[in-house]
Amino acid sequence: MLLLRSYAVPMRASYWYRVRGSPGRHWRTVSGCLPMAAASCSRRACEQPYACSANRAGWTTIRYREPPWTPGSCYGSCWSMEVLMSIEQVDELTLRVADWQEDLATLRAIREQVFIIEQAVPREIEWDDKDDTAVHILGTLGDEPVACGRLLPDGKIGRMAVLAPYRGRGIGAAVLQALVDEAGKQGLDSVYLHAQAHAGDFYARGGFSTYGEPFLEADIPHIAMRMPLEPGQTPGYVTRISYPQPFSDYAVTLCESANRELCILSPALDHRVFDNTELVSALSALARSTRHARIRILVSDHRPLIQRSNRLLALARRLPSSVILQQLDEHPDWKGETLIIRDRNGVLYKPAESDSAAFYEPDSRAGAERQLLLFDELWRHSAPHIEFRSSLL
């Protein structure tokens, strides 16, 4: 089981409040969102408390610096409100990648209720032959399964379903984002879907745009929508990246986001990846941004750099205090991998034996630290090559 994320989902609820310090007793009932510490709602009447304490069972006193509505003369600059809530805690939404075989009954129950019972989709259309190869997302509130969706290998998102009692809380948007994240992890360059016409605005808010003409699917009006995925747009672990493209794009994205440090490991700084304007500009900007910037570049063969007049070599010659280029002829721990480490929390890695198995991990301190151990070990055994500084002599 792969846990994607877990967070509080706002619940709609009614509660009573009364304002102290005003003439008479002002009792009202309002409906609003109740986050975890549950002393706020969607109205301004519950903004910015600066003190909160329980005064008796079921009641909470919240003190504000300013009244939430136009005050009368009886209000001071600091006042209190007592709140009695009908819901004291908020369920937590958990999203995970489901196993189609193990979670079959749960996923089918949600889709059966939403599509077959509520929307009268024929069973033979709902239960196609694509579920076995799809990535399925399952959302639960506490222990209750409430939502699902799937991603097909070609990037099609579908079977988005949220049980009726749980709609309107942002659960559908969270499932959609989880599916988009999964598409990015698989290295897809775009995602698309067939949205029911009434749900077009929902998907548009998620970044999708309409193309083509409306059509009928299962006798329900639909529109086709799609969204491109750019390198770095989708967070998380991205696998099966091809080399040199789109590996080169991910390299530029990672280097452009560096704040202080970059480590680059490459057998010969392949010009298809490391000798392009965008990447060299990113390294140059980092080197000039702060005196603490450090860019370490390690190669095993200096000759292609010299023969092609690699622009990273030229940059290292211009900024030798910030851009340090060294060579390591051989080492038992280096099999020819290509590696970029950014600020000790981002990694782009290609194994030596494959041009289609690179991975991108833009936000993983643990992953970066593991790769940095290898890089530092290799760096300790490396040294500058005379050709790297010959133009300065």
Contacts in CASP RR format, 6 or more apart in sequence:
PFRMAT RR
TARGET T0000
AUTHOR 0000-0000-0000
METHOD contacts of the structure
MODEL  1
MLLLRSYAVPMRASYWYRVRGSPGRHWRTVSGCLPMAAASCSRRACEQPY
ACSANRAGWTTIRYREPPWTPGSCYGSCWSMEVLMSIEQVDELTLRVADW
QEDLATLRAIREQVFIIEQAVPREIEWDDKDDTAVHILGTLGDEPVACGR
LLPDGKIGRMAVLAPYRGRGIGAAVLQALVDEAGKQGLDSVYLHAQAHAG
DFYARGGFSTYGEPFLEADIPHIAMRMPLEPGQTPGYVTRISYPQPFSDY
AVTLCESANRELCILSPALDHRVFDNTELVSALSALARSTRHARIRILVS
DHRPLIQRSNRLLALARRLPSSVILQQLDEHPDWKGETLIIRDRNGVLYK
PAESDSAAFYEPDSRAGAERQLLLFDELWRHSAPHIEFRSSLL
1 96 0 8 1.000
1 97 0 8 1.000
1 99 0 8 1.000
2 96 0 8 1.000
2 97 0 8 1.000
3 94 0 8 1.000
3 95 0 8 1.000
3 96 0 8 1.000
4 95 0 8 1.000
4 96 0 8 1.000
4 97 0 8 1.000
4 137 0 8 1.000
4 178 0 8 1.000
4 181 0 8 1.000
5 94 0 8 1.000
5 95 0 8 1.000
5 174 0 8 1.000
5 178 0 8 1.000
6 92 0 8 1.000
6 93 0 8 1.000
6 94 0 8 1.000
6 95 0 8 1.000
7 92 0 8 1.000
7 93 0 8 1.000
7 174 0 8 1.000
8 35 0 8 1.000
8 36 0 8 1.000
8 90 0 8 1.000
8 91 0 8 1.000
8 92 0 8 1.000
8 93 0 8 1.000
9 90 0 8 1.000
9 91 0 8 1.000
9 92 0 8 1.000
9 93 0 8 1.000
9 141 0 8 1.000
9 169 0 8 1.000
9 170 0 8 1.000
9 171 0 8 1.000
9 174 0 8 1.000
10 33 0 8 1.000
10 34 0 8 1.000
10 35 0 8 1.000
10 90 0 8 1.000
10 169 0 8 1.000
11 33 0 8 1.000
11 34 0 8 1.000
11 87 0 8 1.000
11 90 0 8 1.000
11 91 0 8 1.000
11 169 0 8 1.000
12 31 0 8 1.000
12 32 0 8 1.000
12 33 0 8 1.000
12 34 0 8 1.000
12 169 0 8 1.000
13 31 0 8 1.000
13 32 0 8 1.000
13 34 0 8 1.000
13 85 0 8 1.000
13 86 0 8 1.000
13 87 0 8 1.000
14 29 0 8 1.000
14 30 0 8 1.000
14 31 0 8 1.000
14 86 0 8 1.000
15 29 0 8 1.000
15 30 0 8 1.000
15 34 0 8 1.000
15 83 0 8 1.000
15 84 0 8 1.000
15 85 0 8 1.000
15 86 0 8 1.000
15 87 0 8 1.000
16 27 0 8 1.000
16 28 0 8 1.000
16 29 0 8 1.000
16 83 0 8 1.000
16 84 0 8 1.000
17 27 0 8 1.000
17 28 0 8 1.000
17 30 0 8 1.000
17 45 0 8 1.000
17 81 0 8 1.000
17 82 0 8 1.000
17 83 0 8 1.000
17 84 0 8 1.000
18 25 0 8 1.000
18 26 0 8 1.000
18 27 0 8 1.000
18 28 0 8 1.000
18 81 0 8 1.000
18 82 0 8 1.000
19 26 0 8 1.000
19 79 0 8 1.000
19 80 0 8 1.000
19 81 0 8 1.000
20 79 0 8 1.000
20 80 0 8 1.000
20 81 0 8 1.000
20 82 0 8 1.000
21 74 0 8 1.000
21 75 0 8 1.000
21 76 0 8 1.000
21 79 0 8 1.000
21 80 0 8 1.000
22 74 0 8 1.000
22 75 0 8 1.000
22 79 0 8 1.000
23 74 0 8 1.000
30 41 0 8 1.000
30 43 0 8 1.000
30 45 0 8 1.000
31 41 0 8 1.000
32 41 0 8 1.000
32 42 0 8 1.000
32 43 0 8 1.000
33 40 0 8 1.000
33 41 0 8 1.000
33 42 0 8 1.000
34 40 0 8 1.000
34 41 0 8 1.000
34 85 0 8 1.000
34 87 0 8 1.000
34 90 0 8 1.000
35 90 0 8 1.000
36 89 0 8 1.000
36 90 0 8 1.000
37 52 0 8 1.000
38 85 0 8 1.000
38 87 0 8 1.000
38 88 0 8 1.000
38 89 0 8 1.000
38 90 0 8 1.000
39 46 0 8 1.000
39 49 0 8 1.000
39 52 0 8 1.000
39 60 0 8 1.000
39 62 0 8 1.000
39 83 0 8 1.000
40 46 0 8 1.000
40 47 0 8 1.000
40 49 0 8 1.000
43 68 0 8 1.000
44 68 0 8 1.000
44 69 0 8 1.000
45 68 0 8 1.000
45 69 0 8 1.000
45 81 0 8 1.000
46 62 0 8 1.000
46 68 0 8 1.000
47 64 0 8 1.000
47 68 0 8 1.000
48 64 0 8 1.000
48 65 0 8 1.000
48 66 0 8 1.000
49 62 0 8 1.000
49 63 0 8 1.000
49 64 0 8 1.000
50 63 0 8 1.000
50 64 0 8 1.000
50 65 0 8 1.000
51 62 0 8 1.000
51 63 0 8 1.000
52 60 0 8 1.000
52 61 0 8 1.000
52 62 0 8 1.000
52 63 0 8 1.000
53 60 0 8 1.000
53 61 0 8 1.000
54 60 0 8 1.000
54 61 0 8 1.000
55 61 0 8 1.000
55 82 0 8 1.000
58 84 0 8 1.000
58 85 0 8 1.000
58 88 0 8 1.000
59 82 0 8 1.000
59 83 0 8 1.000
59 84 0 8 1.000
60 82 0 8 1.000
60 83 0 8 1.000
60 85 0 8 1.000
61 80 0 8 1.000
61 81 0 8 1.000
61 82 0 8 1.000
62 80 0 8 1.000
62 81 0 8 1.000
62 82 0 8 1.000
62 83 0 8 1.000
63 78 0 8 1.000
63 79 0 8 1.000
63 80 0 8 1.000
63 81 0 8 1.000
64 78 0 8 1.000
64 79 0 8 1.000
64 80 0 8 1.000
64 81 0 8 1.000
65 77 0 8 1.000
65 78 0 8 1.000
66 77 0 8 1.000
67 75 0 8 1.000
67 76 0 8 1.000
67 79 0 8 1.000
91 141 0 8 1.000
91 142 0 8 1.000
91 144 0 8 1.000
92 141 0 8 1.000
92 142 0 8 1.000
93 139 0 8 1.000
93 140 0 8 1.000
93 141 0 8 1.000
93 146 0 8 1.000
93 171 0 8 1.000
93 174 0 8 1.000
94 139 0 8 1.000
94 140 0 8 1.000
94 141 0 8 1.000
94 142 0 8 1.000
95 137 0 8 1.000
95 138 0 8 1.000
95 139 0 8 1.000
95 174 0 8 1.000
95 175 0 8 1.000
95 178 0 8 1.000
96 137 0 8 1.000
96 138 0 8 1.000
96 139 0 8 1.000
97 135 0 8 1.000
97 136 0 8 1.000
97 137 0 8 1.000
97 138 0 8 1.000
97 182 0 8 1.000
98 106 0 8 1.000
98 107 0 8 1.000
98 136 0 8 1.000
98 137 0 8 1.000
98 138 0 8 1.000
98 148 0 8 1.000
99 136 0 8 1.000
100 107 0 8 1.000
100 131 0 8 1.000
100 132 0 8 1.000
100 134 0 8 1.000
100 136 0 8 1.000
103 136 0 8 1.000
103 138 0 8 1.000
106 138 0 8 1.000
106 145 0 8 1.000
107 136 0 8 1.000
107 138 0 8 1.000
107 148 0 8 1.000
109 145 0 8 1.000
110 145 0 8 1.000
110 146 0 8 1.000
110 147 0 8 1.000
110 148 0 8 1.000
110 161 0 8 1.000
110 163 0 8 1.000
111 126 0 8 1.000
111 148 0 8 1.000
111 159 0 8 1.000
111 161 0 8 1.000
112 126 0 8 1.000
113 161 0 8 1.000
113 163 0 8 1.000
113 164 0 8 1.000
114 161 0 8 1.000
114 162 0 8 1.000
114 163 0 8 1.000
114 164 0 8 1.000
115 121 0 8 1.000
115 126 0 8 1.000
115 159 0 8 1.000
115 161 0 8 1.000
116 122 0 8 1.000
116 123 0 8 1.000
116 126 0 8 1.000
118 164 0 8 1.000
119 218 0 8 1.000
119 220 0 8 1.000
121 218 0 8 1.000
121 220 0 8 1.000
122 218 0 8 1.000
125 218 0 8 1.000
130 150 0 8 1.000
130 152 0 8 1.000
131 150 0 8 1.000
133 152 0 8 1.000
133 153 0 8 1.000
134 150 0 8 1.000
134 151 0 8 1.000
134 152 0 8 1.000
134 153 0 8 1.000
135 150 0 8 1.000
135 151 0 8 1.000
135 179 0 8 1.000
135 182 0 8 1.000
135 186 0 8 1.000
136 148 0 8 1.000
136 149 0 8 1.000
136 150 0 8 1.000
137 148 0 8 1.000
137 149 0 8 1.000
137 150 0 8 1.000
137 151 0 8 1.000
137 175 0 8 1.000
137 178 0 8 1.000
137 179 0 8 1.000
137 182 0 8 1.000
138 145 0 8 1.000
138 147 0 8 1.000
138 148 0 8 1.000
139 145 0 8 1.000
139 146 0 8 1.000
139 147 0 8 1.000
139 148 0 8 1.000
139 171 0 8 1.000
139 175 0 8 1.000
140 146 0 8 1.000
141 166 0 8 1.000
141 171 0 8 1.000
146 162 0 8 1.000
146 163 0 8 1.000
146 166 0 8 1.000
146 171 0 8 1.000
147 161 0 8 1.000
147 162 0 8 1.000
147 163 0 8 1.000
147 166 0 8 1.000
147 171 0 8 1.000
147 172 0 8 1.000
147 175 0 8 1.000
148 159 0 8 1.000
148 160 0 8 1.000
148 161 0 8 1.000
148 175 0 8 1.000
149 157 0 8 1.000
149 158 0 8 1.000
149 159 0 8 1.000
149 160 0 8 1.000
149 161 0 8 1.000
149 175 0 8 1.000
149 179 0 8 1.000
150 157 0 8 1.000
150 158 0 8 1.000
150 159 0 8 1.000
150 179 0 8 1.000
151 157 0 8 1.000
151 158 0 8 1.000
151 179 0 8 1.000
151 182 0 8 1.000
151 183 0 8 1.000
151 191 0 8 1.000
152 158 0 8 1.000
153 186 0 8 1.000
155 183 0 8 1.000
155 188 0 8 1.000
155 190 0 8 1.000
155 191 0 8 1.000
155 192 0 8 1.000
156 191 0 8 1.000
156 192 0 8 1.000
156 193 0 8 1.000
156 194 0 8 1.000
157 176 0 8 1.000
157 179 0 8 1.000
157 180 0 8 1.000
157 183 0 8 1.000
157 191 0 8 1.000
157 192 0 8 1.000
157 193 0 8 1.000
158 179 0 8 1.000
158 193 0 8 1.000
158 194 0 8 1.000
160 172 0 8 1.000
160 175 0 8 1.000
160 176 0 8 1.000
160 179 0 8 1.000
160 193 0 8 1.000
162 171 0 8 1.000
162 172 0 8 1.000
162 175 0 8 1.000
172 202 0 8 1.000
173 202 0 8 1.000
173 205 0 8 1.000
173 206 0 8 1.000
176 203 0 8 1.000
176 206 0 8 1.000
177 206 0 8 1.000
179 191 0 8 1.000
180 191 0 8 1.000
180 227 0 8 1.000
180 229 0 8 1.000
180 234 0 8 1.000
181 234 0 8 1.000
181 235 0 8 1.000
181 236 0 8 1.000
183 191 0 8 1.000
183 229 0 8 1.000
183 234 0 8 1.000
184 229 0 8 1.000
184 234 0 8 1.000
184 236 0 8 1.000
184 238 0 8 1.000
185 234 0 8 1.000
185 236 0 8 1.000
185 237 0 8 1.000
185 238 0 8 1.000
185 239 0 8 1.000
186 238 0 8 1.000
186 239 0 8 1.000
186 240 0 8 1.000
187 229 0 8 1.000
187 238 0 8 1.000
187 239 0 8 1.000
187 240 0 8 1.000
187 241 0 8 1.000
187 246 0 8 1.000
188 229 0 8 1.000
189 228 0 8 1.000
189 229 0 8 1.000
189 246 0 8 1.000
190 226 0 8 1.000
190 227 0 8 1.000
190 228 0 8 1.000
190 229 0 8 1.000
191 226 0 8 1.000
191 227 0 8 1.000
191 229 0 8 1.000
192 224 0 8 1.000
192 225 0 8 1.000
192 226 0 8 1.000
192 227 0 8 1.000
193 203 0 8 1.000
193 208 0 8 1.000
193 224 0 8 1.000
193 225 0 8 1.000
193 226 0 8 1.000
194 217 0 8 1.000
194 222 0 8 1.000
194 223 0 8 1.000
194 224 0 8 1.000
194 225 0 8 1.000
195 202 0 8 1.000
195 203 0 8 1.000
195 208 0 8 1.000
195 222 0 8 1.000
195 223 0 8 1.000
195 224 0 8 1.000
195 225 0 8 1.000
196 220 0 8 1.000
196 221 0 8 1.000
196 222 0 8 1.000
197 214 0 8 1.000
197 220 0 8 1.000
197 221 0 8 1.000
197 222 0 8 1.000
197 223 0 8 1.000
198 221 0 8 1.000
200 208 0 8 1.000
200 210 0 8 1.000
200 223 0 8 1.000
200 225 0 8 1.000
203 225 0 8 1.000
204 210 0 8 1.000
204 225 0 8 1.000
206 227 0 8 1.000
207 227 0 8 1.000
208 225 0 8 1.000
208 226 0 8 1.000
208 227 0 8 1.000
209 225 0 8 1.000
209 226 0 8 1.000
209 227 0 8 1.000
210 223 0 8 1.000
210 224 0 8 1.000
210 225 0 8 1.000
211 224 0 8 1.000
211 225 0 8 1.000
211 226 0 8 1.000
212 223 0 8 1.000
212 224 0 8 1.000
214 221 0 8 1.000
214 222 0 8 1.000
214 223 0 8 1.000
215 221 0 8 1.000
215 222 0 8 1.000
215 223 0 8 1.000
215 224 0 8 1.000
216 222 0 8 1.000
231 246 0 8 1.000
231 249 0 8 1.000
231 250 0 8 1.000
231 252 0 8 1.000
231 253 0 8 1.000
231 360 0 8 1.000
232 250 0 8 1.000
232 253 0 8 1.000
232 360 0 8 1.000
232 362 0 8 1.000
235 362 0 8 1.000
235 363 0 8 1.000
236 361 0 8 1.000
236 362 0 8 1.000
236 363 0 8 1.000
237 359 0 8 1.000
237 360 0 8 1.000
237 361 0 8 1.000
237 364 0 8 1.000
238 250 0 8 1.000
238 359 0 8 1.000
238 360 0 8 1.000
238 361 0 8 1.000
239 357 0 8 1.000
239 359 0 8 1.000
240 356 0 8 1.000
240 357 0 8 1.000
240 358 0 8 1.000
240 359 0 8 1.000
241 247 0 8 1.000
241 250 0 8 1.000
241 350 0 8 1.000
241 356 0 8 1.000
241 357 0 8 1.000
241 358 0 8 1.000
241 359 0 8 1.000
241 360 0 8 1.000
242 355 0 8 1.000
242 356 0 8 1.000
242 358 0 8 1.000
243 273 0 8 1.000
243 338 0 8 1.000
243 350 0 8 1.000
243 355 0 8 1.000
243 356 0 8 1.000
243 358 0 8 1.000
244 270 0 8 1.000
244 272 0 8 1.000
244 273 0 8 1.000
244 355 0 8 1.000
245 272 0 8 1.000
247 273 0 8 1.000
247 338 0 8 1.000
247 348 0 8 1.000
247 350 0 8 1.000
247 358 0 8 1.000
248 272 0 8 1.000
248 273 0 8 1.000
248 276 0 8 1.000
248 279 0 8 1.000
250 348 0 8 1.000
250 358 0 8 1.000
250 360 0 8 1.000
251 273 0 8 1.000
251 274 0 8 1.000
251 279 0 8 1.000
251 340 0 8 1.000
251 348 0 8 1.000
252 276 0 8 1.000
252 278 0 8 1.000
252 279 0 8 1.000
252 282 0 8 1.000
253 362 0 8 1.000
254 340 0 8 1.000
254 342 0 8 1.000
254 346 0 8 1.000
254 348 0 8 1.000
254 360 0 8 1.000
254 362 0 8 1.000
255 262 0 8 1.000
255 279 0 8 1.000
255 282 0 8 1.000
255 283 0 8 1.000
255 286 0 8 1.000
255 340 0 8 1.000
255 342 0 8 1.000
256 278 0 8 1.000
256 282 0 8 1.000
257 342 0 8 1.000
257 362 0 8 1.000
258 282 0 8 1.000
258 286 0 8 1.000
258 342 0 8 1.000
258 343 0 8 1.000
259 286 0 8 1.000
259 343 0 8 1.000
260 286 0 8 1.000
260 290 0 8 1.000
260 292 0 8 1.000
260 293 0 8 1.000
260 294 0 8 1.000
260 343 0 8 1.000
261 293 0 8 1.000
261 294 0 8 1.000
261 295 0 8 1.000
261 341 0 8 1.000
261 342 0 8 1.000
261 343 0 8 1.000
261 344 0 8 1.000
262 283 0 8 1.000
262 286 0 8 1.000
262 294 0 8 1.000
262 295 0 8 1.000
262 296 0 8 1.000
262 340 0 8 1.000
262 341 0 8 1.000
262 342 0 8 1.000
262 343 0 8 1.000
263 295 0 8 1.000
263 296 0 8 1.000
263 298 0 8 1.000
263 339 0 8 1.000
263 340 0 8 1.000
263 341 0 8 1.000
263 372 0 8 1.000
263 375 0 8 1.000
263 379 0 8 1.000
264 274 0 8 1.000
264 295 0 8 1.000
264 296 0 8 1.000
264 297 0 8 1.000
264 298 0 8 1.000
264 339 0 8 1.000
264 340 0 8 1.000
265 298 0 8 1.000
265 334 0 8 1.000
265 337 0 8 1.000
265 338 0 8 1.000
265 339 0 8 1.000
265 340 0 8 1.000
265 375 0 8 1.000
265 378 0 8 1.000
266 273 0 8 1.000
266 274 0 8 1.000
266 297 0 8 1.000
266 298 0 8 1.000
266 299 0 8 1.000
266 338 0 8 1.000
266 339 0 8 1.000
267 299 0 8 1.000
267 300 0 8 1.000
267 301 0 8 1.000
267 336 0 8 1.000
267 338 0 8 1.000
268 299 0 8 1.000
268 300 0 8 1.000
268 301 0 8 1.000
268 303 0 8 1.000
268 304 0 8 1.000
268 305 0 8 1.000
269 275 0 8 1.000
269 297 0 8 1.000
269 299 0 8 1.000
269 304 0 8 1.000
269 305 0 8 1.000
269 310 0 8 1.000
269 312 0 8 1.000
269 313 0 8 1.000
270 338 0 8 1.000
271 304 0 8 1.000
271 308 0 8 1.000
271 310 0 8 1.000
273 279 0 8 1.000
273 338 0 8 1.000
274 310 0 8 1.000
274 312 0 8 1.000
275 308 0 8 1.000
275 310 0 8 1.000
275 311 0 8 1.000
275 312 0 8 1.000
277 311 0 8 1.000
280 311 0 8 1.000
280 312 0 8 1.000
280 315 0 8 1.000
283 295 0 8 1.000
283 312 0 8 1.000
283 315 0 8 1.000
283 323 0 8 1.000
284 315 0 8 1.000
284 319 0 8 1.000
286 293 0 8 1.000
286 295 0 8 1.000
287 293 0 8 1.000
287 295 0 8 1.000
287 315 0 8 1.000
287 319 0 8 1.000
287 322 0 8 1.000
287 323 0 8 1.000
288 319 0 8 1.000
288 322 0 8 1.000
293 322 0 8 1.000
294 322 0 8 1.000
294 324 0 8 1.000
295 322 0 8 1.000
295 323 0 8 1.000
295 324 0 8 1.000
296 324 0 8 1.000
296 326 0 8 1.000
296 375 0 8 1.000
296 379 0 8 1.000
297 312 0 8 1.000
297 316 0 8 1.000
297 323 0 8 1.000
297 324 0 8 1.000
297 325 0 8 1.000
297 326 0 8 1.000
298 325 0 8 1.000
298 326 0 8 1.000
298 327 0 8 1.000
298 328 0 8 1.000
298 375 0 8 1.000
298 378 0 8 1.000
298 379 0 8 1.000
298 382 0 8 1.000
299 305 0 8 1.000
299 325 0 8 1.000
299 326 0 8 1.000
299 327 0 8 1.000
299 328 0 8 1.000
300 327 0 8 1.000
300 328 0 8 1.000
300 329 0 8 1.000
300 330 0 8 1.000
300 334 0 8 1.000
300 336 0 8 1.000
301 327 0 8 1.000
302 327 0 8 1.000
302 385 0 8 1.000
302 387 0 8 1.000
302 388 0 8 1.000
304 310 0 8 1.000
305 312 0 8 1.000
305 313 0 8 1.000
305 387 0 8 1.000
306 313 0 8 1.000
306 387 0 8 1.000
312 323 0 8 1.000
312 325 0 8 1.000
313 325 0 8 1.000
313 388 0 8 1.000
315 323 0 8 1.000
316 323 0 8 1.000
316 324 0 8 1.000
316 325 0 8 1.000
316 388 0 8 1.000
317 388 0 8 1.000
317 389 0 8 1.000
317 391 0 8 1.000
317 392 0 8 1.000
320 389 0 8 1.000
320 392 0 8 1.000
324 384 0 8 1.000
325 384 0 8 1.000
325 388 0 8 1.000
326 379 0 8 1.000
326 382 0 8 1.000
326 383 0 8 1.000
326 384 0 8 1.000
326 385 0 8 1.000
326 388 0 8 1.000
327 382 0 8 1.000
327 383 0 8 1.000
327 384 0 8 1.000
327 385 0 8 1.000
327 388 0 8 1.000
328 334 0 8 1.000
328 378 0 8 1.000
328 379 0 8 1.000
328 381 0 8 1.000
328 382 0 8 1.000
328 383 0 8 1.000
331 377 0 8 1.000
331 378 0 8 1.000
331 381 0 8 1.000
333 374 0 8 1.000
333 377 0 8 1.000
333 378 0 8 1.000
334 374 0 8 1.000
334 378 0 8 1.000
335 351 0 8 1.000
335 352 0 8 1.000
335 353 0 8 1.000
336 352 0 8 1.000
337 349 0 8 1.000
337 350 0 8 1.000
337 351 0 8 1.000
337 352 0 8 1.000
338 349 0 8 1.000
338 350 0 8 1.000
338 352 0 8 1.000
338 358 0 8 1.000
339 347 0 8 1.000
339 348 0 8 1.000
339 349 0 8 1.000
339 350 0 8 1.000
339 371 0 8 1.000
339 374 0 8 1.000
339 375 0 8 1.000
340 347 0 8 1.000
340 348 0 8 1.000
340 349 0 8 1.000
341 347 0 8 1.000
341 368 0 8 1.000
341 371 0 8 1.000
341 372 0 8 1.000
341 375 0 8 1.000
342 362 0 8 1.000
342 368 0 8 1.000
343 368 0 8 1.000
344 365 0 8 1.000
344 368 0 8 1.000
344 369 0 8 1.000
344 372 0 8 1.000
345 363 0 8 1.000
345 364 0 8 1.000
345 365 0 8 1.000
345 368 0 8 1.000
346 361 0 8 1.000
346 362 0 8 1.000
346 363 0 8 1.000
346 364 0 8 1.000
346 367 0 8 1.000
346 368 0 8 1.000
347 359 0 8 1.000
347 360 0 8 1.000
347 361 0 8 1.000
347 362 0 8 1.000
347 364 0 8 1.000
347 367 0 8 1.000
347 368 0 8 1.000
347 371 0 8 1.000
348 358 0 8 1.000
348 359 0 8 1.000
348 360 0 8 1.000
348 361 0 8 1.000
349 358 0 8 1.000
349 359 0 8 1.000
349 361 0 8 1.000
349 371 0 8 1.000
350 357 0 8 1.000
350 358 0 8 1.000
351 357 0 8 1.000
351 358 0 8 1.000
361 367 0 8 1.000
361 368 0 8 1.000
END
